[in-house]
Amino acid sequence: MMQNLNQMTNTEIKRYISEHRNDEEAFRAALQVLMSRSDFSTQHPYPFDLDNPESKVEALLLEKLNRTE
């Protein structure tokens, strides 16, 4: 029996995916719900597509570090 994945938190879905990794239907359904929640607007560009990859990547990492502190 598949649970209502849309009502689960991301952490619960990740646990569900781990527990049902051998059940292809359950795994795919849960992964689809989890991926649909992703905010692709916050993804960063691939470093090789940047003009100056070293400084841009360093700036992105520093920004993330400052957010976590």
Secondary structure by P-SEA (a helix, b strand, c coil): cccccccccaaaaaaaaaaacccaaaaaaaaaaaaaacccccccccccccccaaaaaaaaaaaaaaaac
